Amino acid sequence: MSSAKKILIADDEPDILEILQFNLKGEGYEVITAKNGDEAIELAKKHSPDLIILDIMMPGKNGIDVCNILRMSPAFKDTIIIFLTALTDEGSEVRGLETGADDYLTKPVSPKVLLSKVSSLFRRLYKDEAAIMQMGDLQIDREKYVVTLHDTEITLARKEFELLALLASKPGKVFLRNEILNQIWGTEVIVGDRTIDVHIRKIRQKLNMDCITTVKGVGYKFEL
């Protein structure tokens, strides 16, 4: 996708938020910040981040609570979650990872170490994401932005292509409407739900095949 990876940082220490935000933005990431657990949950649902950095010891809902709540939702099943905390004992690390976190870093952490960890986790997540997706007679080339069906090239507008590629990247997964809006159009462009419906209809018409299923009141999924 053309849009930058989105990272949500939740920490009740303003200085840490500022430092991490500055360094992550410097690497080209889109960064959203939250001051507590409740705000983190609200912003995660609104922005569908690709990666979440959670301080464990926050007022109200702590990082463990937030991770538990998010992991219960299918929308955050594959979201990368990193715990960042002052707790250094092995038991805390084990509990954090058992909650469903992908990694665990202790404070103080240098921005260089954090950036390296974030980059490593993204590489691990997307290492199997091939440039060309082949599903029966349908082929999607994400590098060339080309779709072919029965060896015939299908002309799709850029957003139509990105929407099809997103849905096809995880066949059977239901992508929430808000998740689709955020990943394809981003948070800086205001578009309505109707925009998704129009693009889905155009994709179906151009492909002339039943591969995108509407999950009423929830979103869409790709399946052949």
Salt bridges, closest charged atoms under 4 A:
ASP11 OD2 - LYS107 NZ 2.94
GLU13 OE2 - LYS107 NZ 3.15
ASP38 OD1 - LYS61 NZ 2.80
GLU39 OE1 - LYS35 NZ 3.44
ASP55 OD1 - LYS107 NZ 3.39
ASP78 OD1 - LYS77 NZ 3.24
ASP78 OD2 - LYS170 NZ 3.23
ASP102 OD2 - ARG71 NH2 3.06
ASP102 OD1 - ARG124 NH2 3.77
ASP103 OD2 - LYS117 NZ 3.03
ASP128 OD2 - LYS127 NZ 3.35
GLU129 OE1 - ARG142 NH1 3.87
ASP137 OD2 - HIS150 ND1 3.23
GLU160 OE1 - LYS206 NZ 2.77
GLU162 OE2 - ARG158 NE 3.44
GLU162 OE1 - LYS159 NZ 3.46
GLU179 OE2 - LYS173 NZ 3.74
ASP193 OD2 - ARG177 NE 3.55
ASP197 OD1 - ARG177 NH2 2.99
GLU223 OE1 - LYS221 NZ 3.80
